[in-house]
Amino acid sequence: MLIRLSKISLVASSAFFLLLVVFNNLTDYGSNFEFVRHVLSMDTTFPGNQGMWRALNSPVIHHAFYASIILWELVAGGLLAVAAWRMWKERAESGDAWRKATSLAVAGLTVSLLQWFIAFITVGGEWFLMWQSSIWNGQTAAARMFTVFALILIFLNQRDHDNV
């Protein structure tokens, strides 16, 4: 049972984290919006770099990108919250019932991994050259979050021998 409780705790903690990020993004919209605006505008990348044609300077596009990030986090956090509840309810059931209960957690963690990898590491980091900015570079944080969620997903998918 300890392994299952550990998995439930990590999934619930992931949901809490993502939903807290959504809360912070909504209640302090301007702080992280500035991050999105600067990354998309590419205004702190290397001077004269040849990728500046990619810069997006439209406030409407900045808000749309930011809204999509918040929605993406909300979907992942919501999936993980429901998954943690389902896993809790099935914690003492058979292996098949338990594995079925974890499927939503796999989906939620995958949605979050895709966000950190696609939106932050790939689009922000490489397309908008965020790696060139010493001020608005979120690649280290994105890599850290990708790693955390990937490790949780790997652990979640390890077979446990409780009640099998």
C-alpha positions in Angstrom: 0.0 0.0 0.0 2.9 2.4 0.7 3.9 2.5 -3.0 0.3 3.3 -4.1 0.0 6.0 -1.4 3.3 7.4 -2.6 2.0 7.6 -6.2 -1.2 9.2 -5.1 0.7 11.8 -3.1 2.9 12.7 -6.0 0.0 13.0 -8.4 -2.0 15.1 -5.9 1.1 17.3 -5.3 1.5 17.7 -9.1 -2.1 18.8 -9.3 -1.7 21.2 -6.4 1.4 22.7 -8.0 -0.2 23.3 -11.4 -3.4 24.7 -9.9 -1.3 27.0 -7.7 0.5 28.2 -10.8 -2.8 28.9 -12.5 -4.0 30.8 -9.4 -0.8 32.8 -9.3 -1.0 33.6 -13.1 -4.6 34.8 -12.7 -4.1 36.8 -9.4 -0.8 38.3 -10.5 -1.4 38.3 -14.2 1.1 41.1 -15.0 4.2 39.4 -13.6 4.3 36.4 -15.8 2.6 38.2 -18.7 5.8 40.4 -18.8 7.8 37.2 -19.2 5.6 36.1 -22.1 5.7 39.5 -23.7 9.5 39.8 -23.6 10.0 36.2 -24.9 7.6 36.7 -27.8 9.0 40.2 -28.6 12.6 38.9 -28.4 13.7 42.2 -27.1 16.4 40.9 -24.8 18.0 38.4 -27.2 21.4 39.0 -28.7 21.6 42.3 -30.6 21.4 41.9 -34.3 20.6 38.2 -34.3 19.3 36.8 -37.6 16.1 35.4 -36.0 14.5 38.7 -35.1 12.0 38.2 -38.0 10.2 35.7 -35.7 9.5 38.4 -33.0 5.8 39.0 -32.3 5.1 42.5 -31.0 1.3 42.4 -30.9 -0.2 42.7 -27.4 -3.2 40.7 -28.6 -0.9 37.8 -29.5 0.9 38.1 -26.2 -2.3 37.8 -24.2 -3.5 34.9 -26.4 -0.2 33.0 -25.8 -0.4 33.7 -22.1 -4.1 32.6 -21.9 -3.2 29.4 -23.7 -0.4 28.7 -21.2 -2.8 29.3 -18.3 -5.5 27.1 -19.9 -2.9 24.3 -20.6 -1.8 24.4 -16.9 -5.5 24.3 -15.8 -6.3 21.3 -18.0 -3.2 19.4 -16.7 -3.8 20.3 -13.1 -7.5 19.4 -13.4 -6.7 16.0 -14.9 -4.2 15.3 -12.1 -6.7 16.4 -9.4 -9.4 14.1 -10.7 -6.7 11.3 -11.2 -5.5 11.6 -7.6 -9.1 11.3 -6.4 -9.7 8.2 -8.5 -6.5 6.7 -7.4 -7.4 7.3 -3.8 -10.7 5.6 -4.3 -9.0 2.5 -5.9 -6.0 2.3 -3.7 -7.0 -1.0 -2.1 -8.4 -2.6 -5.3 -7.0 -5.1 -7.7 -4.1 -4.4 -10.1 -6.4 -3.9 -13.0 -8.7 -1.4 -11.2 -5.6 0.4 -9.9 -4.0 0.7 -13.4 -7.3 1.9 -14.8 -7.4 4.6 -12.1 -3.9 5.8 -12.9 -4.7 6.3 -16.6 -5.9 9.8 -16.1 -2.7 10.7 -14.2 -0.7 9.5 -17.1 -2.8 11.8 -19.3 -2.4 14.8 -16.9 1.4 14.3 -16.6 1.8 13.9 -20.3 -0.2 17.1 -20.9 2.1 18.9 -18.5 5.3 17.4 -20.0 4.1 18.5 -23.5 3.6 22.1 -22.2 7.0 22.4 -20.6 8.7 20.8 -23.7 6.7 22.3 -26.5 5.7 25.8 -25.2 8.7 26.6 -23.1 11.7 24.6 -24.2 10.9 24.3 -27.9 8.8 27.4 -28.9 10.1 29.8 -26.3 13.6 28.5 -26.0 14.4 27.7 -29.7 11.9 29.5 -31.9 11.9 32.8 -29.9 15.5 32.3 -28.9 14.8 32.6 -25.2 18.2 31.0 -24.5 19.8 34.2 -25.7 18.2 36.3 -22.9 20.0 36.7 -19.6 16.9 38.3 -18.2 13.8 36.4 -19.6 15.2 32.9 -19.9 12.9 30.3 -18.4 14.7 27.3 -19.9 16.3 26.1 -16.6 12.9 26.3 -14.8 11.2 24.5 -17.8 13.8 21.8 -17.8 13.4 21.3 -14.0 9.6 21.0 -14.3 9.9 18.7 -17.3 12.3 16.5 -15.3 10.1 16.4 -12.2 7.0 15.5 -14.1 8.8 12.9 -16.2 10.2 11.2 -13.1 6.7 11.1 -11.5 5.3 9.6 -14.7 8.1 7.0 -14.8 7.5 6.1 -11.1 3.7 6.0 -11.6 4.1 3.5 -14.4 6.4 1.2 -12.4 4.4 -1.9 -11.5 3.6 -2.2 -7.8 2.8 -5.5 -6.2 0.3 -4.2 -3.7 -3.0 -6.0 -3.9 -2.3 -7.5 -7.3 
